[in-house]
Amino acid sequence: VNYVSAHDNETLFDIVSLKTPMDIGVAERCRINHLATSVIALSQGIPFFHSGDEILRSKSLDRDSYNSGDWFNRYSVT
């Protein structure tokens, strides 16, 4: 199974935001996120996507959001 993020810890977009330099803009961070999910989609094996990776979902850097309420754990498509 191939993945770049799972249900534990931060989302992929949160990790990209944490690990990239502060001077990189949101558009570039979106491109990094899409590149990571594209590698998983096109690689051999079984792809695993965390819910919301494709729409840049963020849990506001909440590492363990199990008891954090609906605002952190919402999944909405606008």
Rosetta blueprint (number, residue, H / E / L):
1 V L
2 N E
3 Y L
4 V L
5 S L
6 A L
7 H L
8 D L
9 N L
10 E L
11 T L
12 L H
13 F H
14 D H
15 I H
16 V H
17 S H
18 L H
19 K H
20 T L
21 P L
22 M L
23 D L
24 I L
25 G L
26 V H
27 A H
28 E H
29 R H
30 C H
31 R H
32 I H
33 N H
34 H H
35 L H
36 A H
37 T H
38 S H
39 V H
40 I H
41 A H
42 L H
43 S L
44 Q L
45 G L
46 I L
47 P E
48 F L
49 F L
50 H L
51 S L
52 G L
53 D H
54 E H
55 I H
56 L L
57 R L
58 S L
59 K L
60 S L
61 L L
62 D L
63 R L
64 D L
65 S L
66 Y L
67 N L
68 S L
69 G L
70 D H
71 W H
72 F H
73 N H
74 R L
75 Y L
76 S L
77 V L
78 T L
